[in-house]
Amino acid sequence: MDLSSLDTSKVTSMKAMFDYCTSLSTLDMSNAEFPDIDGYYNMFGSVSSNINIIAKDSIARDFIQTRITTCPSTGTITIAN
């Protein structure tokens, strides 16, 4: 899913945003930033165990990595070029 143009500058919650997206295999969040996110419970609940997520930078990667490892999901998180 291409969310590379997703503007997260005013987002405060991503709670269950991708919960039960079981067929999601790729998620491009290469422009998303997460400075004001305080609600993220189960953000990646039940996503595919082999999901590939593209993050903007190491800060975004670390944010996503922390959220995905608290769910039953695993996957690969890469930094956009």
Secondary structure, 3 states (H helix, E strand, C coil): CECCCCCCCCCCECCCCCCCCCCCCEEEECCCCCCCCCECCCCCCCCCCCEEEEECCHHHHHHHHHHHCCCCCCEEEEECC
